[in-house]
């Protein structure tokens, strides 16, 4: 089938010079869509994850898959938006929008043309605790693609015209968010639970902070954070270990050895608050926070099973049963574990008709209180174990990109290269008492609650 797809795509390519780039882009897109539609590598089929170490000491995790002529790389440097200097909030986010806007001797237009000619897709993004990069490429144009990635990582230009253009785009988003009730509420939420911690800062920055960021600020930050000591890399696809070793040195080998990061303190979310963000809306949003647990903590899987039983499983959780199925109070209700490097939480979210908000909030509290007191049942635990084990490949190993992202996450969590093989046994080892103990530990606290909608006392 793949040969048929390639044959058909080759017939699309026009000999006309003006159409060649468009045709190449279409062909690349078709291959990418075909690749993403394939079944994921089965986690139960002993997916082979190799540790590749280059001559210059760059380490990556590799999953070879030579069935399709594509490869994907995902990497992260420690230190994300939490590293924004005070008064220059939004610096990291702005920087990530500029890596494909010119590098080395190539200005923005020339770089984009080279990227198109190489049939590659490159992106960067800012997160709280890391600066992420990724690239998907055709294996027969791997040299060109990795060459462009090397330029972006090592020699971004940060020319003034692209800075001004990307800054204007970010500013437009900030102005739009000022009129969005839920974005305004979320910023209030972060300030309430994190106080003066960097996690409370708006990742896009503010109108005032964006205006202060210069090209020199961007260059200094990239130099301080793009270093080998804080680098984590995963590669999936049509590339072997020997070739990858050389490419790792090509892209990352000339970076400084050590990062220069500002210290970021651990912070526990401030609980026991009730925030009412009053807007005249037909639907009220509810968000509640309890303590969480770190991804690499010994009790993580007890917490993960607890979360699934409480509200993580869309159609079988207790919250879904009580809020949606029995009472029809909301279309959906869910819980999730939020794991950051310096803080963790268990969040419950839902939205309901505004006149039913007090009742919905009461039911959520009641369900959580019952779980904290008595824990789950044996049947709930057994069913949820099967689900967590069976759904992992579908959720996290469904494409080359998702596999690479998962491997980077495992590296950052110090979970070990054999984690996927060990995961099922770790889940099976959790007992009913483990989950009940975790429920008491996490859910007995008085949560912080945010209500976005009309005042509750109106009803």
N, C-alpha and C positions, 0 to 999 in steps of 0.2 A: 504493500500500500504506500509506503514511504517513497518508493521509486516512482510510483504513479504521480504522487503529489509533486515531486521534484520535476518530473517530465512536464507536467501541466504548467508549472510555474516558469519553466525555462521557455515555454512557448509564449509567455506573456512578455518576456524581455524584448524590447524593441531595439533595433539597430540604430535608431536615431539617437544622437548624442543627448539631445535635450530631454528625452524620455527615460534615459538609462537610470538616473538616480531615483525617479519615482517608481520605476519597475523594480529596482533593487529593494526599495523600502517595502513595496507590496509583497515581494517574495519573502523578505525577512519576517514580515508580520505573519504571513501564512505558515511559515515553518514554526514560528513561535507558538501560534495558536494550536497547530497540530501537536506540538510537543506538550503543551500544557493540558491538552485533552487526553493524553495517554494515562493509563492507570499508574498510580504511584508505585515506587519500589515498596514491596511488602515488608513491613517491619518484622514479620514472623519468618521471612525467608532469609534470615541471617544477612542483612544488609552489611556489606563489607566497608567499614570506615577505616581508612588508612591515615596514619599520622605521617605527614611529609615534612621533613626539616631540610631547609635549603643550606647551602654552603655558608651563607651569612647569618644563619641562625633563625630565619623566619620559619615559624611552625604553622601548618595548616592541616585541617581535616579534609580528606578527599573521599568522595564516592564516585568511582568510575562507572560510566554508563555509555558504551560506545554504540548503542542501538540507533542513536540519532545524532547528526552532526551539529550539536549545540553544547555549550558549556555555560555554567553560571557561577559567578563568584560573589560572595557576600562577606563583608568585613566590617569591623567596628573598632574605633579608637575609644578607649575609656575617656570619660569627660564630655558631657553633653551640655545642655542648656543650664544645668546647675553650676557650670563654670562661667557663665556670663558675668563679666565684671559689674559691680554695682554702678548704676548709671548708664550702662551700655547693654541693658537687657535686650535680647533679640539678636545679639551678635552671631551666635552659633547658627541660628535659623537662617539669617541673611547669608552667612558664609556658605551654607550647604546649597543655596540656590545659584552659586557662582562658579562651581567647579567645571561645568561644561560651557562656561561663557568666556572661554579663552584660556590657553595655557601654553607655556613655552613661547615659541615664535608664532603661534597661531592666535589670531584675535577671535572674537566670538563667532563671527560668520564662518571663518575658515575652519575652526574647530568643529562646528556643527556639521559642515560639509564632509569633513574627514570622518566623523562619527557615522554619518549616513552611508558614506562610501564603504566603510568597514562592516556595515550591516549589524551594528552593535547598539545596545541600549544601555545607557549609564545613568545612574541616579545617586543622589546623596540625600540624607535626611537627618534631622536633629531629633534626639530624644533626651530625656532628663539626664541620663547617665552615660550616654555614648553618642558618638557621631558616626553614622552608618553610611556605607557605600556599597554599591552593587553594580554588576555588569552582566549582561547576557550577550553571548557572541556566537557567530558561526565558527565552527572549528577550523574551516579552511581559511578563515581570515583572522585567526587568533593572534598572529603577530601584530597586525595593524591595531586590533582592539586593545591588546595589552599595552602597546606603545602609547596609545591615547590615555589609557588609565594611568600609566606612569606619569605622563605630563600633568594630568589633573591632580594627582596626589602630591607630586613633588614641586610643580612649577605653575600653580594657578596664577593668572595675571592680576586678577582683581582690578581690572581697568575701570575708570570712573563711570563711563557710560553704562556698562552693565550694572554696576553698583547702583546707580541712580534709578535704572529701570526696575531692577528686582526690589529695591527699597520701596519704590512707588507701588508695586504690586502688593507687597506686605502691608504697607500703610493702608491701601484700599481695603484689605481684609480686616485690619484693625478697626477702621471706621465703620465697616459693615457690622462687625461684632458688637460695637457699642450700641447698636439698635436691636440686637438679638437678646431676648430675655434669658435664654438658657445659657448663652455664653457669658453674659454678665453675672448670672447666678453661679456658674461654675468658678469664675474668678473669686467671687465672694467665698465660696466653699473652700477653695485652696488656701485663702488667707486665714479662714477660721480654723482649719485643722492643722495648718503648718506654720502659722504665725509669720515670723521673720525669716524662716528658712528659705533657701533658694528654690525649693519645690513650689513655693507660693508665687513665684514670679511668673508673669505671662511669657510663654516661650517665644511669642512673636515680638516681644518688647512693647514699648509704648510709643506714641507719637514723638514724645520728647527724647526717649533714649535712642530711637532709630536715627534721629537727626544728628546725633553725636558720633556715630560710628564711621570711621574712616578706613581707607585702604590699608593704612599702616596698622590699625587695630586688627583687621582681618589677617594680615600677613603674620603679625606677632602671635595671634592665637593659633593659627595653623602650625606655626613652627613649634610652639610649646606643646601642642597636643598630638600632632601627627608624629609619633615616635614608636619604635618597635616594642618598648616595654608594655605599652597598653594596647597592643594590636591583637585581634582575634580574627582568624580567616577560615572560611569553609568554601570548598569548590565541589561542584557536582556536574558530571557530564562527560563529554568526549575529550578527555585529556588524561594522560598517564602521569604517574608520580614523577618520573624523571623530567618530563616537560614542565610540569607544575613547579618543581624545585627551581628551575631556571627562571620561570616567570615571577616567582615570589621575590627572588633577588632583583630582578629587573624593576619591578614595581615598587617594592618596599625596602630594598637592601641599602639604599643610600639615605634613609631617614635617620635622624638622631636615635641614639640608644635609649635614652630616658625621657619620659614625659615630665613636664613642669605643670603640675595641677595644684589649684588652690584646695586646701582641706575643706571637706564637706562633712558636717556632723550628722550622726544618726539622729532621727527625730521620730517620736511616737505621735500619731495623729491625736489631736486634742479632742477627747470625746465628751459626751454629756451636754452638748450644745443643741439648741433648736434654732435654725435659721429660717425665717419666713421672708421670702423674696416676693413681694406683693405685685402681681400683674393681673390685669383683668383678662384672664384666659379661660376658654371653655374647658380646658383640661389641665389638671394639676399634676406636676411631676414630683415624685418623692425619691429621695436618696438618703440612705442610712449607712453609717460606717461603724464597724466593729474592729477590734485588733485583727491583724493578719499574721502571716508566718513566712519566713524566707524560703526560697525555692530549694536551698540545700540544707534546710533544717532537718533534724532527725524525725520530727513529727509532721513533715510536709504532707506525706500521703494520707495521714489521718485527717489533716485539714482539707486536702483535696477531695477526699471521699465525703467528708462532712458538707463541703460546699455543694457538691453535686446533688446530694440528697436534699439539702435545704432549698436550693434554687438554681443550681447550675444546669441540670438537665431540663431542657425546655418544656417537655410535656409530661414529665413524671415526678417532678420535684414537689415537695410539700407546699411551698409557696404557690406554685402553679395550681395545685389541687384546691387549696383553700381560697385563693384570691380570684382565680379565673374560673375554674371548673364549677365549684360549688356556688359561687356568688356572682360571677360575671362582672366583677368590679374593674377589671383591666383586661386589655387584649394580651398583655404579656407582663411577666414579672420575673426577675432573675437575680442571681447572686454571682459574684466572682471574687477570686483572690487577686489582689493587686500587689505585685512584687516589684519594688524599686530597690536600688542598691542600699539606700539609707532609710527606707521606711516601707511598711507593709500594712495592708488593710483588707478586710472583707467587706465588700460593698453590696448592698441590695438596692435595686432600682425598679421603679414602675411608674406608670402614669395612668390616671383615672379621671373620670368626669369630676369636675370641681366640687359638685355637691356631695360626692361620695368619698372625697379625700379623707375626712376624719375617720370614717369607717374603715377605709382601706389601710390607713396607717395603724389603726388599732389591731386589725387582723395580722398585719405583718409583724408587729410587736408580739402578738400572742403566739404566732407560729415559732418565732425565734426563741421566746421564753420557754415554750414547751420542749424545743430541741435542746436548749441549754440544761433543762432539768432532767430529762429522761433519755436523751440521745436517740439514735435511730433504732430500728428493729433489725433483727437478723436478716429478714427477707430484703429490706431496703439495702443493707450492706452488701449482700451477695449479688443482687442485681446490679448495683452501682459498680462493684468491682469488675464484673464482666464488661460493662459499658466502658469504663475508663481504659481497660486493657484493649478492647476491640476497636475503639474509636481513634486511637492514637495515630495510626497510619493515615486514616482519612483526614484528620484534622491537620496533622503536622508534616506528613510525608507525601503530599498529593502532587507535587511538581518539583522540578529541580530547584526552583526559587525557594519553595517552602522547606525543602530538605536542608538547603544551605542555611536558611534563616534559623531553623531548629538547631543545627549543629553549632552555629555561633552562639545561640542562647545557652546551650549546654556548656560550651567553653566558658562563657562569662559566669555561669553559675558554679563552675568548678565541679561538675557532676561526673566527669570521666568519660573517656571515649567509648566505654562499654555500657554506658547508661541505658541505651535502648534495649540491649540484651537483658539487663538486670531489672528493668522497670516492672515487668509483670510480676516477678517474684517479690519485689518490694511492696507492691500493692496487695498481693495475696497474703503477705505476712501481717497486715494490719488487722487487729482484732476489734470486736465490738466494743470492748472496754477502752481501747485506744481512741476510737472515734467519740465515744461518750465523754471521755476525759477531755478531748480536744474541744468538744462542744461547750463543756463547762468553762474551760479556759478562755475561749474566744468570745462566746456569746453571752456570758453573764454580765459583761460590762454594759454601762448605760451608753447607748450609741449617740453619735452626733447625727441629727436629722436635718435635712433641708427640704423645704416645701416651696415650690415655685408655682404660684397661681394666686387666686383670690385669698384674702385672709381666712384662716380656718374658722375663726369665730363668727364669720358671716353665716355659717351653717350650724 
